[in-house]
C-alpha cells in the first residue's frame, strides 16, 4: 500500500534580492499529487511538522547551497512547542539552523499567543530565522507581528495597490529590524511597485515559477534603484546580502576545493564555528592558486582549510553600505575583492555582501543625487528634504522644519549685481552646512530660499550661525528671515501639511524689521517671535494652503 509520502513532491521557488538581482533563498513548497495533505496539516500539527522535515530532505537531495524557507502553520508551533522533526532533518542534511527560515503562516485566530511566541523564541535561540508569512492575505494581528520580531515579513502582492499600507509596513520592518519581501509578483509593474515601496526581496511567477529543481538564474526586469525607499544616510547592508557558502571551521582544504569547483558562482567560503560565527574567510582565487602551485594539492588537500584562509571581515546587519566600504578601505589592499560577512547580534553569519554590488548601487545613488543638486550651492533640492520629512513623520520623530531666505533679495541683485547675489547665496549655504549636525538636512530650493530639517536641539545653533552673522553683498548690508515649525509626533500626516504650516510663519517673519526668527508649532495657532521687531498680529500656525515643498 502506497504511503501518502509517495505521492508528495516538492517544488522550489526562488526568492530574489531586488538590489542585486540574485537568488537570495529558495522556498520549498509541498505539491501533493493526490488528496489534500495541506488541509490535513492545518488541523494536524504532527503532520505539518513532518512536512517541514520532508521539505528539508527534498532540498538535500538537490544539493543546493542556497538558504531555505519552509512553511509551518502558526498553530503547529504553538501546539508542538518546537519542531523536533525539522531540527533533526536540518542536522541530517548537514545544514546550519541559520540557513533555514521558518515561514510562520496563518491562521493565527485562536492560536495561543504565549505558546506561539515561546516556540518562536526557542527556534530563534537555536539559530533558525523567522518569517511572518501571509501578511495582507491572512489574519495576522499587529500585536502578534510585533511580538514575533521576525527577521523577514512577507506581504501579499495584492497590497501593492495600497502603497500607503506597504510603506507603513516598511517602516514597521525598519523598527523591528526585519527585511520586507513581496510574494506573488507576476508583472513588471508589481515588481517596480515593490521596489518603490522599499521591499528588498520578492518572489513570484515573474522571476521564476515553482519548479522541481532549484533555479540558479531568474528573470529580473531592469529597475532604477533611484526608486527604492532607502534612508538618506545610505542604503542598508540588508539590501545587498547574498547567501554565504559555509563550512565548519575544521573543514579540510579538499572539502573547500570540492565546494568551489562544484559551485562556480561561489566567490569564497566562510569557515564558521559550532555557533555559526565566522572564524576564517577563504577567497576563491587565492585558495585555488595555492592548491594549483607545485605540490600544492599534496601539501594542503588533507590539511585544515583555515591555514589558507584569512581573518573574516564582518559587519552587523544594521550597517549601511558606506560602513561596509569603510571596513574594506581599512583592510589589506590585496583583499578588496573579498566578500564581507554579515552577522547578526550574536555574531552568527547571515550572508555575505560583495564590493561590486555596493559600488554599483552607491554610484547610481550618487548620480541621482547629483542630478538633484542646486548648481549654485551644490545642496540638494526640496525632494530630498520632503522625503526625509515624510520619513520622520512615519517614524514618529519630533523635528523642526525651517525656511530661510534673504530679505529684499531682488534689490540686492539689482543694486549689487547678480555675481554678488550669487556669492551671498553660496555663503549662506556654506554657513548652514557648517552648522549642520548628523541629524540635520540642508536644502536649497531655488533663488534665495533654503530649507533646513533638524532636531529641536539644533535650532539655536542654526539660528545663531545665520542670524548673528553680518551679511553683505557688494557693500550693501543684508538681513535674513527664518521661519520654523516644530512638529511633534502625530501633528502632521505628510510634508504638504508641513509646507502649509510654514507659509504663514514665513510671512510673519518677513513682516519684522532686521534679522528675524518666528517659531510656531504644527497644529497649534499663533507663533513666537524670537528675533526681529515691529511685529504684525500673530497668525494661525497652520494654514489650509501655502506653497508646496515639493
Protein Blocks (a to p, Z undefined) as FASTA:
>chain_A
ZZfklmpccdddddddfknopafbdcdddddfedjfklmmmmmmklmmmmmmmmmmmmmm
nopabdcdddddfklmmmnopafklmmmmmmnopafklpccdddddfehpafklmmmmmm
mmmmnopacddehihiaccdfklmmmnopabdcddfklmmmmmlmmmmmmmmmmnopacd
dehiabfklmmmmmmnopabdcdjklopcdfbdcfbdcdddddfklpccdfkbpafklmp
ccdddddfklcfklmmmmmmmmmkbgbdcdddfkopafbdcdfklmmmmmmmghklmmmm
mmcfklmmccdddddfkbcfklmmmmmmmmcfklmmpccddddfkopafbdcdfklmmmm
mmmmmmmmmmmpcfklopacfklmmmmmmmmmmnopacdddddddehklmmmmmnopklm
mmmmmmmmmmmmmmpcfkbccddebjjbccddddfklmmmmmmmmmmpccdeehiacddd
dddddddehiambfklmmmmmmmmmmmmmmpgcjddddddehiacjddfbdehiacdddf
bdfbbpdfZZ
